[in-house]
Amino acid sequence: MTNRKNRLKKGIDSLAEQIELHEDKLRRAEEEENLELALYYRKEIEAKRRDKEEKERMLGKGG
């Protein structure tokens, strides 16, 4: 595997972990009825999902 593919794969794995952490934080914010914080986490999750999808597309195209 090339260095580029390795970096993309590590980036995808990292983003997946970050999404999972943010989803946990979102659940806590919603349970605490902290709407402002929940909105922040929703936006962060969406941005990270877009980044992850883009990296997956780049990896799928052969790097």
PyMOL Python script that loads the backbone (N, CA, C, O; Angstrom):
from pymol import cmd

cmd.read_pdbstr("""\
ATOM      1  N   MET A   1       0.850  -1.190   0.000  1.00  0.00           N
ATOM      2  CA  MET A   1       0.000   0.000   0.000  1.00  0.00           C
ATOM      3  C   MET A   1       0.892   1.249   0.000  1.00  0.00           C
ATOM      4  O   MET A   1       1.913   1.301   0.686  1.00  0.00           O
ATOM      5  N   THR A   2       0.493   2.224  -0.765  1.00  0.00           N
ATOM      6  CA  THR A   2       1.301   3.438  -0.855  1.00  0.00           C
ATOM      7  C   THR A   2       1.153   4.297   0.392  1.00  0.00           C
ATOM      8  O   THR A   2       0.221   4.126   1.178  1.00  0.00           O
ATOM      9  N   ASN A   3       2.088   5.219   0.554  1.00  0.00           N
ATOM     10  CA  ASN A   3       2.014   6.142   1.690  1.00  0.00           C
ATOM     11  C   ASN A   3       0.723   6.929   1.676  1.00  0.00           C
ATOM     12  O   ASN A   3       0.110   7.137   2.723  1.00  0.00           O
ATOM     13  N   ARG A   4       0.299   7.371   0.497  1.00  0.00           N
ATOM     14  CA  ARG A   4      -0.943   8.141   0.381  1.00  0.00           C
ATOM     15  C   ARG A   4      -2.140   7.316   0.847  1.00  0.00           C
ATOM     16  O   ARG A   4      -2.986   7.804   1.596  1.00  0.00           O
ATOM     17  N   LYS A   5      -2.203   6.064   0.396  1.00  0.00           N
ATOM     18  CA  LYS A   5      -3.317   5.202   0.809  1.00  0.00           C
ATOM     19  C   LYS A   5      -3.295   4.968   2.312  1.00  0.00           C
ATOM     20  O   LYS A   5      -4.341   4.964   2.960  1.00  0.00           O
ATOM     21  N   ASN A   6      -2.098   4.773   2.866  1.00  0.00           N
ATOM     22  CA  ASN A   6      -1.982   4.580   4.314  1.00  0.00           C
ATOM     23  C   ASN A   6      -2.473   5.801   5.073  1.00  0.00           C
ATOM     24  O   ASN A   6      -3.190   5.674   6.066  1.00  0.00           O
ATOM     25  N   ARG A   7      -2.087   6.991   4.605  1.00  0.00           N
ATOM     26  CA  ARG A   7      -2.528   8.237   5.262  1.00  0.00           C
ATOM     27  C   ARG A   7      -4.041   8.399   5.171  1.00  0.00           C
ATOM     28  O   ARG A   7      -4.692   8.795   6.138  1.00  0.00           O
ATOM     29  N   LEU A   8      -4.597   8.087   3.990  1.00  0.00           N
ATOM     30  CA  LEU A   8      -6.054   8.190   3.827  1.00  0.00           C
ATOM     31  C   LEU A   8      -6.768   7.218   4.763  1.00  0.00           C
ATOM     32  O   LEU A   8      -7.749   7.580   5.413  1.00  0.00           O
ATOM     33  N   LYS A   9      -6.271   5.980   4.827  1.00  0.00           N
ATOM     34  CA  LYS A   9      -6.895   4.972   5.690  1.00  0.00           C
ATOM     35  C   LYS A   9      -6.832   5.402   7.157  1.00  0.00           C
ATOM     36  O   LYS A   9      -7.822   5.285   7.879  1.00  0.00           O
ATOM     37  N   LYS A  10      -5.681   5.893   7.598  1.00  0.00           N
ATOM     38  CA  LYS A  10      -5.549   6.366   8.978  1.00  0.00           C
ATOM     39  C   LYS A  10      -6.473   7.549   9.241  1.00  0.00           C
ATOM     40  O   LYS A  10      -7.071   7.654  10.312  1.00  0.00           O
ATOM     41  N   GLY A  11      -6.585   8.433   8.260  1.00  0.00           N
ATOM     42  CA  GLY A  11      -7.478   9.589   8.395  1.00  0.00           C
ATOM     43  C   GLY A  11      -8.934   9.165   8.518  1.00  0.00           C
ATOM     44  O   GLY A  11      -9.687   9.716   9.321  1.00  0.00           O
ATOM     45  N   ILE A  12      -9.324   8.173   7.708  1.00  0.00           N
ATOM     46  CA  ILE A  12     -10.695   7.656   7.752  1.00  0.00           C
ATOM     47  C   ILE A  12     -10.971   7.027   9.119  1.00  0.00           C
ATOM     48  O   ILE A  12     -12.014   7.271   9.726  1.00  0.00           O
ATOM     49  N   ASP A  13     -10.026   6.217   9.593  1.00  0.00           N
ATOM     50  CA  ASP A  13     -10.190   5.577  10.906  1.00  0.00           C
ATOM     51  C   ASP A  13     -10.297   6.622  12.019  1.00  0.00           C
ATOM     52  O   ASP A  13     -11.125   6.494  12.921  1.00  0.00           O
ATOM     53  N   SER A  14      -9.463   7.645  11.948  1.00  0.00           N
ATOM     54  CA  SER A  14      -9.472   8.710  12.946  1.00  0.00           C
ATOM     55  C   SER A  14     -10.805   9.457  12.935  1.00  0.00           C
ATOM     56  O   SER A  14     -11.377   9.736  13.989  1.00  0.00           O
ATOM     57  N   LEU A  15     -11.289   9.777  11.744  1.00  0.00           N
ATOM     58  CA  LEU A  15     -12.571  10.483  11.642  1.00  0.00           C
ATOM     59  C   LEU A  15     -13.708   9.620  12.180  1.00  0.00           C
ATOM     60  O   LEU A  15     -14.618  10.134  12.829  1.00  0.00           O
ATOM     61  N   ALA A  16     -13.668   8.330  11.921  1.00  0.00           N
ATOM     62  CA  ALA A  16     -14.711   7.429  12.435  1.00  0.00           C
ATOM     63  C   ALA A  16     -14.727   7.456  13.966  1.00  0.00           C
ATOM     64  O   ALA A  16     -15.792   7.492  14.582  1.00  0.00           O
ATOM     65  N   GLU A  17     -13.542   7.439  14.568  1.00  0.00           N
ATOM     66  CA  GLU A  17     -13.451   7.513  16.034  1.00  0.00           C
ATOM     67  C   GLU A  17     -13.984   8.849  16.542  1.00  0.00           C
ATOM     68  O   GLU A  17     -14.718   8.894  17.529  1.00  0.00           O
ATOM     69  N   GLN A  18     -13.615   9.931  15.871  1.00  0.00           N
ATOM     70  CA  GLN A  18     -14.074  11.262  16.287  1.00  0.00           C
ATOM     71  C   GLN A  18     -15.594  11.377  16.178  1.00  0.00           C
ATOM     72  O   GLN A  18     -16.241  11.963  17.045  1.00  0.00           O
ATOM     73  N   ILE A  19     -16.157  10.813  15.109  1.00  0.00           N
ATOM     74  CA  ILE A  19     -17.618  10.843  14.934  1.00  0.00           C
ATOM     75  C   ILE A  19     -18.281  10.106  16.091  1.00  0.00           C
ATOM     76  O   ILE A  19     -19.257  10.588  16.667  1.00  0.00           O
ATOM     77  N   GLU A  20     -17.749   8.939  16.426  1.00  0.00           N
ATOM     78  CA  GLU A  20     -18.314   8.150  17.522  1.00  0.00           C
ATOM     79  C   GLU A  20     -18.262   8.926  18.843  1.00  0.00           C
ATOM     80  O   GLU A  20     -19.239   8.948  19.591  1.00  0.00           O
ATOM     81  N   LEU A  21     -17.135   9.554  19.124  1.00  0.00           N
ATOM     82  CA  LEU A  21     -17.005  10.348  20.356  1.00  0.00           C
ATOM     83  C   LEU A  21     -17.997  11.505  20.375  1.00  0.00           C
ATOM     84  O   LEU A  21     -18.636  11.773  21.392  1.00  0.00           O
ATOM     85  N   HIS A  22     -18.116  12.186  19.242  1.00  0.00           N
ATOM     86  CA  HIS A  22     -19.038  13.322  19.173  1.00  0.00           C
ATOM     87  C   HIS A  22     -20.487  12.865  19.304  1.00  0.00           C
ATOM     88  O   HIS A  22     -21.308  13.577  19.882  1.00  0.00           O
ATOM     89  N   GLU A  23     -20.814  11.675  18.769  1.00  0.00           N
ATOM     90  CA  GLU A  23     -22.176  11.163  18.925  1.00  0.00           C
ATOM     91  C   GLU A  23     -22.488  10.897  20.394  1.00  0.00           C
ATOM     92  O   GLU A  23     -23.601  11.157  20.851  1.00  0.00           O
ATOM     93  N   ASP A  24     -21.508  10.379  21.133  1.00  0.00           N
ATOM     94  CA  ASP A  24     -21.703  10.165  22.573  1.00  0.00           C
ATOM     95  C   ASP A  24     -21.922  11.498  23.283  1.00  0.00           C
ATOM     96  O   ASP A  24     -22.807  11.618  24.130  1.00  0.00           O
ATOM     97  N   LYS A  25     -21.117  12.495  22.935  1.00  0.00           N
ATOM     98  CA  LYS A  25     -21.246  13.823  23.548  1.00  0.00           C
ATOM     99  C   LYS A  25     -22.577  14.463  23.171  1.00  0.00           C
ATOM    100  O   LYS A  25     -23.183  15.161  23.982  1.00  0.00           O
ATOM    101  N   LEU A  26     -23.029  14.228  21.949  1.00  0.00           N
ATOM    102  CA  LEU A  26     -24.327  14.750  21.506  1.00  0.00           C
ATOM    103  C   LEU A  26     -25.446  14.148  22.351  1.00  0.00           C
ATOM    104  O   LEU A  26     -26.342  14.861  22.806  1.00  0.00           O
ATOM    105  N   ARG A  27     -25.390  12.837  22.558  1.00  0.00           N
ATOM    106  CA  ARG A  27     -26.421  12.181  23.381  1.00  0.00           C
ATOM    107  C   ARG A  27     -26.463  12.785  24.792  1.00  0.00           C
ATOM    108  O   ARG A  27     -27.535  13.043  25.338  1.00  0.00           O
ATOM    109  N   ARG A  28     -25.280  13.002  25.364  1.00  0.00           N
ATOM    110  CA  ARG A  28     -25.236  13.595  26.713  1.00  0.00           C
ATOM    111  C   ARG A  28     -25.808  15.009  26.710  1.00  0.00           C
ATOM    112  O   ARG A  28     -26.562  15.380  27.610  1.00  0.00           O
ATOM    113  N   ALA A  29     -25.454  15.788  25.708  1.00  0.00           N
ATOM    114  CA  ALA A  29     -25.951  17.171  25.624  1.00  0.00           C
ATOM    115  C   ALA A  29     -27.472  17.170  25.492  1.00  0.00           C
ATOM    116  O   ALA A  29     -28.150  18.002  26.095  1.00  0.00           O
ATOM    117  N   GLU A  30     -28.013  16.229  24.695  1.00  0.00           N
ATOM    118  CA  GLU A  30     -29.469  16.147  24.537  1.00  0.00           C
ATOM    119  C   GLU A  30     -30.135  15.719  25.838  1.00  0.00           C
ATOM    120  O   GLU A  30     -31.189  16.241  26.199  1.00  0.00           O
ATOM    121  N   GLU A  31     -29.521  14.768  26.544  1.00  0.00           N
ATOM    122  CA  GLU A  31     -30.079  14.325  27.827  1.00  0.00           C
ATOM    123  C   GLU A  31     -30.114  15.464  28.835  1.00  0.00           C
ATOM    124  O   GLU A  31     -31.037  15.561  29.644  1.00  0.00           O
ATOM    125  N   GLU A  32     -29.104  16.323  28.780  1.00  0.00           N
ATOM    126  CA  GLU A  32     -29.025  17.467  29.686  1.00  0.00           C
ATOM    127  C   GLU A  32     -29.806  18.674  29.164  1.00  0.00           C
ATOM    128  O   GLU A  32     -29.829  19.737  29.784  1.00  0.00           O
ATOM    129  N   GLU A  33     -30.449  18.480  28.002  1.00  0.00           N
ATOM    130  CA  GLU A  33     -31.236  19.535  27.360  1.00  0.00           C
ATOM    131  C   GLU A  33     -30.405  20.779  27.073  1.00  0.00           C
ATOM    132  O   GLU A  33     -30.904  21.903  27.133  1.00  0.00           O
ATOM    133  N   ASN A  34     -29.139  20.565  26.761  1.00  0.00           N
ATOM    134  CA  ASN A  34     -28.254  21.661  26.378  1.00  0.00           C
ATOM    135  C   ASN A  34     -28.334  21.782  24.860  1.00  0.00           C
ATOM    136  O   ASN A  34     -27.522  21.203  24.139  1.00  0.00           O
ATOM    137  N   LEU A  35     -29.317  22.539  24.381  1.00  0.00           N
ATOM    138  CA  LEU A  35     -29.615  22.602  22.958  1.00  0.00           C
ATOM    139  C   LEU A  35     -28.493  23.246  22.151  1.00  0.00           C
ATOM    140  O   LEU A  35     -28.212  22.829  21.027  1.00  0.00           O
ATOM    141  N   GLU A  36     -27.858  24.252  22.720  1.00  0.00           N
ATOM    142  CA  GLU A  36     -26.776  24.929  22.010  1.00  0.00           C
ATOM    143  C   GLU A  36     -25.598  23.975  21.784  1.00  0.00           C
ATOM    144  O   GLU A  36     -25.032  23.923  20.692  1.00  0.00           O
ATOM    145  N   LEU A  37     -25.241  23.233  22.813  1.00  0.00           N
ATOM    146  CA  LEU A  37     -24.147  22.277  22.701  1.00  0.00           C
ATOM    147  C   LEU A  37     -24.523  21.142  21.755  1.00  0.00           C
ATOM    148  O   LEU A  37     -23.687  20.686  20.975  1.00  0.00           O
ATOM    149  N   ALA A  38     -25.761  20.685  21.816  1.00  0.00           N
ATOM    150  CA  ALA A  38     -26.233  19.620  20.923  1.00  0.00           C
ATOM    151  C   ALA A  38     -26.141  20.066  19.463  1.00  0.00           C
ATOM    152  O   ALA A  38     -25.727  19.293  18.600  1.00  0.00           O
ATOM    153  N   LEU A  39     -26.523  21.296  19.195  1.00  0.00           N
ATOM    154  CA  LEU A  39     -26.436  21.834  17.831  1.00  0.00           C
ATOM    155  C   LEU A  39     -24.989  21.861  17.362  1.00  0.00           C
ATOM    156  O   LEU A  39     -24.701  21.510  16.218  1.00  0.00           O
ATOM    157  N   TYR A  40     -24.079  22.274  18.234  1.00  0.00           N
ATOM    158  CA  TYR A  40     -22.650  22.299  17.909  1.00  0.00           C
ATOM    159  C   TYR A  40     -22.177  20.894  17.519  1.00  0.00           C
ATOM    160  O   TYR A  40     -21.505  20.728  16.501  1.00  0.00           O
ATOM    161  N   TYR A  41     -22.526  19.886  18.324  1.00  0.00           N
ATOM    162  CA  TYR A  41     -22.075  18.532  18.033  1.00  0.00           C
ATOM    163  C   TYR A  41     -22.694  17.999  16.748  1.00  0.00           C
ATOM    164  O   TYR A  41     -22.027  17.280  16.004  1.00  0.00           O
ATOM    165  N   ARG A  42     -23.944  18.332  16.468  1.00  0.00           N
ATOM    166  CA  ARG A  42     -24.569  17.906  15.207  1.00  0.00           C
ATOM    167  C   ARG A  42     -23.793  18.459  14.013  1.00  0.00           C
ATOM    168  O   ARG A  42     -23.530  17.742  13.047  1.00  0.00           O
ATOM    169  N   LYS A  43     -23.433  19.732  14.089  1.00  0.00           N
ATOM    170  CA  LYS A  43     -22.677  20.355  12.996  1.00  0.00           C
ATOM    171  C   LYS A  43     -21.303  19.709  12.851  1.00  0.00           C
ATOM    172  O   LYS A  43     -20.853  19.447  11.735  1.00  0.00           O
ATOM    173  N   GLU A  44     -20.645  19.455  13.965  1.00  0.00           N
ATOM    174  CA  GLU A  44     -19.324  18.817  13.933  1.00  0.00           C
ATOM    175  C   GLU A  44     -19.403  17.413  13.337  1.00  0.00           C
ATOM    176  O   GLU A  44     -18.556  17.029  12.531  1.00  0.00           O
ATOM    177  N   ILE A  45     -20.410  16.656  13.731  1.00  0.00           N
ATOM    178  CA  ILE A  45     -20.581  15.296  13.214  1.00  0.00           C
ATOM    179  C   ILE A  45     -20.782  15.336  11.702  1.00  0.00           C
ATOM    180  O   ILE A  45     -20.166  14.556  10.975  1.00  0.00           O
ATOM    181  N   GLU A  46     -21.630  16.228  11.230  1.00  0.00           N
ATOM    182  CA  GLU A  46     -21.873  16.333   9.784  1.00  0.00           C
ATOM    183  C   GLU A  46     -20.602  16.703   9.032  1.00  0.00           C
ATOM    184  O   GLU A  46     -20.324  16.138   7.974  1.00  0.00           O
ATOM    185  N   ALA A  47     -19.834  17.638   9.562  1.00  0.00           N
ATOM    186  CA  ALA A  47     -18.588  18.055   8.906  1.00  0.00           C
ATOM    187  C   ALA A  47     -17.606  16.878   8.856  1.00  0.00           C
ATOM    188  O   ALA A  47     -16.952  16.657   7.838  1.00  0.00           O
ATOM    189  N   LYS A  48     -17.508  16.138   9.939  1.00  0.00           N
ATOM    190  CA  LYS A  48     -16.588  15.004   9.988  1.00  0.00           C
ATOM    191  C   LYS A  48     -17.045  13.891   9.048  1.00  0.00           C
ATOM    192  O   LYS A  48     -16.217  13.223   8.428  1.00  0.00           O
ATOM    193  N   ARG A  49     -18.356  13.691   8.941  1.00  0.00           N
ATOM    194  CA  ARG A  49     -18.876  12.680   8.004  1.00  0.00           C
ATOM    195  C   ARG A  49     -18.545  13.065   6.563  1.00  0.00           C
ATOM    196  O   ARG A  49     -18.166  12.212   5.760  1.00  0.00           O
ATOM    197  N   ARG A  50     -18.690  14.349   6.237  1.00  0.00           N
ATOM    198  CA  ARG A  50     -18.341  14.805   4.880  1.00  0.00           C
ATOM    199  C   ARG A  50     -16.856  14.588   4.608  1.00  0.00           C
ATOM    200  O   ARG A  50     -16.481  14.114   3.535  1.00  0.00           O
ATOM    201  N   ASP A  51     -16.014  14.932   5.576  1.00  0.00           N
ATOM    202  CA  ASP A  51     -14.565  14.729   5.421  1.00  0.00           C
ATOM    203  C   ASP A  51     -14.243  13.245   5.226  1.00  0.00           C
ATOM    204  O   ASP A  51     -13.431  12.883   4.373  1.00  0.00           O
ATOM    205  N   LYS A  52     -14.882  12.402   6.017  1.00  0.00           N
ATOM    206  CA  LYS A  52     -14.648  10.955   5.932  1.00  0.00           C
ATOM    207  C   LYS A  52     -15.084  10.428   4.565  1.00  0.00           C
ATOM    208  O   LYS A  52     -14.366   9.644   3.947  1.00  0.00           O
ATOM    209  N   GLU A  53     -16.255  10.854   4.091  1.00  0.00           N
ATOM    210  CA  GLU A  53     -16.742  10.418   2.781  1.00  0.00           C
ATOM    211  C   GLU A  53     -15.795  10.849   1.671  1.00  0.00           C
ATOM    212  O   GLU A  53     -15.546  10.088   0.736  1.00  0.00           O
ATOM    213  N   GLU A  54     -15.271  12.053   1.765  1.00  0.00           N
ATOM    214  CA  GLU A  54     -14.330  12.545   0.756  1.00  0.00           C
ATOM    215  C   GLU A  54     -13.056  11.702   0.753  1.00  0.00           C
ATOM    216  O   GLU A  54     -12.556  11.341  -0.313  1.00  0.00           O
ATOM    217  N   LYS A  55     -12.532  11.388   1.927  1.00  0.00           N
ATOM    218  CA  LYS A  55     -11.330  10.542   2.013  1.00  0.00           C
ATOM    219  C   LYS A  55     -11.612   9.146   1.464  1.00  0.00           C
ATOM    220  O   LYS A  55     -10.759   8.553   0.804  1.00  0.00           O
ATOM    221  N   GLU A  56     -12.808   8.621   1.736  1.00  0.00           N
ATOM    222  CA  GLU A  56     -13.173   7.305   1.213  1.00  0.00           C
ATOM    223  C   GLU A  56     -13.249   7.333  -0.309  1.00  0.00           C
ATOM    224  O   GLU A  56     -12.827   6.384  -0.970  1.00  0.00           O
ATOM    225  N   ARG A  57     -13.786   8.417  -0.867  1.00  0.00           N
ATOM    226  CA  ARG A  57     -13.834   8.561  -2.327  1.00  0.00           C
ATOM    227  C   ARG A  57     -12.421   8.604  -2.911  1.00  0.00           C
ATOM    228  O   ARG A  57     -12.133   7.962  -3.921  1.00  0.00           O
ATOM    229  N   MET A  58     -11.550   9.368  -2.259  1.00  0.00           N
ATOM    230  CA  MET A  58     -10.171   9.472  -2.732  1.00  0.00           C
ATOM    231  C   MET A  58      -9.478   8.110  -2.675  1.00  0.00           C
ATOM    232  O   MET A  58      -8.736   7.749  -3.588  1.00  0.00           O
ATOM    233  N   LEU A  59      -9.720   7.367  -1.614  1.00  0.00           N
ATOM    234  CA  LEU A  59      -9.108   6.049  -1.453  1.00  0.00           C
ATOM    235  C   LEU A  59      -9.665   5.082  -2.509  1.00  0.00           C
ATOM    236  O   LEU A  59      -8.931   4.259  -3.056  1.00  0.00           O
ATOM    237  N   GLY A  60     -10.958   5.194  -2.784  1.00  0.00           N
ATOM    238  CA  GLY A  60     -11.615   4.325  -3.763  1.00  0.00           C
ATOM    239  C   GLY A  60     -11.155   4.564  -5.189  1.00  0.00           C
ATOM    240  O   GLY A  60     -11.215   3.663  -6.026  1.00  0.00           O
ATOM    241  N   LYS A  61     -10.699   5.770  -5.468  1.00  0.00           N
ATOM    242  CA  LYS A  61     -10.226   6.107  -6.810  1.00  0.00           C
ATOM    243  C   LYS A  61      -8.783   5.673  -7.036  1.00  0.00           C
ATOM    244  O   LYS A  61      -8.202   5.966  -8.081  1.00  0.00           O
ATOM    245  N   GLY A  62      -8.208   4.984  -6.072  1.00  0.00           N
ATOM    246  CA  GLY A  62      -6.863   4.465  -6.253  1.00  0.00           C
ATOM    247  C   GLY A  62      -5.796   5.346  -5.663  1.00  0.00           C
ATOM    248  O   GLY A  62      -4.604   5.066  -5.795  1.00  0.00           O
ATOM    249  N   GLY A  63      -6.229   6.444  -4.990  1.00  0.00           N
ATOM    250  CA  GLY A  63      -5.261   7.305  -4.335  1.00  0.00           C
ATOM    251  C   GLY A  63      -4.519   8.053  -5.321  1.00  0.00           C
ATOM    252  O   GLY A  63      -3.645   8.845  -4.967  1.00  0.00           O
TER     253      GLY A  63
END
""", "prot")
cmd.dss("prot")
cmd.show_as("cartoon", "prot")
cmd.util.cbc("prot")
cmd.orient("prot")
